[in-house]
């Protein structure tokens, strides 16, 4: 009997951790902007009496993102930095614009899973499972299709249509973070020693130096 209780207790705890993202709030809201000096998992709260509707809103997701850049895409993030009222709520949002053949390059969100909906165009999307399989799971999405990227796995999107594409992404953190793989590896500050990268990627050191110069 005791063993059964322990098992079910462990199972309940496992489910609670599996379903968790950001910690659940203990009040109606905690609008970011307080002047507290203590570092917390989130941001210090404003006095609730000073909270306004503007703390919970954002305008501009109807506007086209400027995709005139090297990767041909633009992410317009809507997280706690744009909406202070998201603090402690465990959610955020983004609009992603893609030029023809534009990509949202391989990246991870260290604190969030992502669910992406295609509003316009056709997108090839995918993510890679963890070691040792490193299996690529990929699919071409059309307008209205939805795809999920599990937390912290490397993923990407590419516009495979002939016109601009637009997607909306919801993420399970007020501040999901983003680590773009190429930028992190070849554009770290200071640089990762080029001989380490040459050995890791099986490249000539000159190629590594060239890649680092681009980031």
C-alpha positions as a printed Julia matrix, in Angstrom:
215×3 Matrix{Float64}:
  0.0    0.0     0.0
  2.79   2.4     0.96
  4.57   1.62   -2.31
  1.39   2.45   -4.27
  1.02   5.78   -2.47
  4.65   6.67   -3.21
  4.22   5.67   -6.87
  1.09   7.75   -7.38
  2.65  10.67   -5.51
  5.67  10.52   -7.83
  3.35  10.27  -10.85
  1.44  13.36   -9.74
  4.68  15.28   -9.29
  5.86  14.16  -12.72
  2.68  15.45  -14.34
  2.98  18.77  -12.52
  6.52  19.26  -13.78
  5.66  18.1   -17.29
  2.83  20.62  -17.56
  4.77  23.51  -16.04
  6.26  26.41  -17.93
  6.76  29.69  -16.08
  5.66  29.48  -12.43
  1.95  30.1   -11.88
  1.1   33.56  -10.52
 -0.21  33.93   -6.99
 -2.22  37.1    -7.71
 -4.45  38.46  -10.49
 -1.51  40.14  -12.21
  2.0   41.46  -11.61
  2.6   44.2   -14.15
  6.33  44.65  -14.68
  7.76  48.0   -13.69
  8.14  47.99   -9.93
 11.23  49.57   -8.39
 12.18  46.58   -6.27
 15.9   45.87   -6.0
 15.53  42.14   -5.38
 16.13  39.83   -8.34
 13.16  37.5    -8.86
 12.16  34.86  -11.44
 10.34  37.45  -13.48
 10.17  41.2   -12.92
  9.18  43.26   -9.9
  5.52  44.33   -9.83
  3.96  47.75  -10.12
  1.57  48.92   -7.46
 -1.75  47.4    -8.68
 -3.46  50.77   -8.12
 -1.27  52.35  -10.83
 -1.96  49.69  -13.48
 -3.58  50.87  -16.73
 -5.1   49.12  -19.76
 -2.0   50.08  -21.74
  0.02  47.7   -19.52
 -1.9   44.81  -21.1
 -1.94  45.82  -24.77
  0.31  46.12  -27.81
 -0.35  47.55  -31.27
  1.41  46.85  -34.52
  1.15  43.16  -35.39
 -0.83  44.09  -38.51
  2.26  45.82  -39.93
  4.58  44.06  -42.36
  8.0   43.25  -40.96
 11.06  44.45  -42.86
 12.67  41.32  -44.35
 15.52  43.16  -46.11
 18.29  41.34  -44.27
 20.64  38.42  -44.79
 18.13  35.73  -43.8
 15.02  37.27  -45.38
 12.8   37.25  -42.3
 11.72  39.5   -39.44
 10.42  38.49  -36.02
  8.2   40.99  -34.22
  8.21  39.8   -30.61
  5.45  40.5   -28.12
  6.78  39.4   -24.75
  7.03  40.97  -21.31
  9.32  43.68  -22.7
  6.47  44.92  -24.92
  3.5   44.07  -22.65
  4.42  44.52  -18.96
  1.16  42.79  -17.99
  2.55  39.48  -19.28
  4.83  39.32  -16.24
  4.17  35.99  -14.37
  1.52  34.88  -16.92
  3.74  32.39  -18.75
  2.83  33.34  -22.34
  4.12  35.49  -25.19
  3.59  35.98  -28.9
  5.4   36.83  -32.11
  4.7   37.72  -35.73
  7.17  36.37  -38.28
  7.43  37.76  -41.82
  9.31  35.89  -44.55
 10.43  37.09  -47.97
 10.37  34.47  -50.77
 13.06  31.9   -49.86
 13.51  33.7   -46.51
 14.31  31.64  -43.42
 13.96  31.92  -39.69
 17.33  30.26  -39.11
 17.91  27.31  -36.78
 17.41  28.45  -33.2
 16.07  27.37  -29.82
 13.87  28.91  -27.14
 15.47  27.87  -23.83
 12.38  28.62  -21.77
  9.4   27.84  -24.02
  7.59  25.52  -26.36
  6.14  27.19  -29.46
  2.98  26.72  -31.5
  3.1   28.35  -34.93
  0.17  29.16  -37.25
  0.62  30.09  -40.92
 -1.48  33.11  -41.9
 -0.2   33.56  -45.45
  1.99  31.54  -47.79
  3.73  28.17  -47.53
  6.37  27.33  -44.94
  8.69  24.38  -44.57
  9.2   23.9   -40.84
 11.11  21.43  -38.74
 12.91  20.59  -35.53
 15.73  18.22  -34.57
 15.45  15.78  -31.68
 18.2   15.55  -29.06
 21.27  13.31  -29.13
 21.92  10.61  -30.09
 19.15  10.34  -32.71
 19.2   13.95  -33.97
 16.14  13.09  -36.03
 14.76  15.85  -38.28
 10.97  16.14  -38.08
  9.75  18.39  -40.87
  6.6   19.34  -42.76
  5.41  21.86  -45.35
  2.59  24.01  -43.96
 -0.08  25.92  -45.85
 -2.3   28.8   -44.76
 -4.2   27.84  -41.62
 -1.87  24.98  -40.67
 -0.38  24.73  -37.17
  2.89  23.16  -35.98
  4.43  22.71  -32.52
  8.12  23.05  -31.62
  8.97  21.38  -28.26
 10.85  23.4   -25.69
 14.56  24.02  -26.3
 14.84  21.89  -29.47
 16.58  23.39  -32.51
 13.97  24.43  -35.09
 13.56  26.55  -38.21
 11.13  27.81  -40.85
 11.63  28.52  -44.56
  9.32  30.23  -47.05
  8.9   27.75  -49.93
  6.3   29.83  -51.76
  6.74  32.49  -54.43
  5.3   35.35  -52.37
  5.71  36.71  -48.86
  4.63  34.51  -45.96
  3.38  35.42  -42.49
  3.07  33.31  -39.35
  2.03  33.9   -35.76
  3.74  32.07  -32.91
  2.58  31.62  -29.33
  5.17  30.63  -26.7
  4.81  29.2   -23.21
  6.89  31.82  -21.4
  6.64  35.55  -20.79
 10.3   35.73  -21.88
 11.1   32.63  -23.97
 14.56  33.74  -25.01
 16.14  32.82  -28.34
 19.5   31.27  -29.2
 20.23  31.5   -32.91
 22.7   28.69  -33.47
 24.97  30.33  -36.05
 25.12  33.6   -34.1
 25.87  31.84  -30.82
 28.54  29.56  -32.25
 30.29  31.87  -34.71
 29.4   35.23  -33.19
 30.07  34.72  -29.49
 31.73  37.51  -27.54
 34.6   36.83  -27.13
 35.06  34.34  -29.97
 35.12  30.62  -29.29
 38.69  29.62  -30.23
 38.72  28.78  -33.93
 40.63  25.52  -33.44
 37.78  24.25  -31.23
 35.19  25.1   -33.87
 37.37  23.68  -36.64
 37.55  20.33  -34.84
 33.87  20.36  -33.83
 32.59  21.12  -37.34
 35.4   19.29  -39.19
 36.31  22.48  -41.06
 39.59  24.13  -41.97
 40.53  26.85  -39.51
 40.43  29.46  -42.31
 36.79  28.59  -43.01
 35.98  29.05  -39.33
 37.74  32.41  -39.29
 35.72  33.48  -42.34
 32.46  32.42  -40.71
 33.32  34.24  -37.48
 34.02  37.42  -39.43
 30.43  37.36  -40.8
 28.88  37.39  -37.33
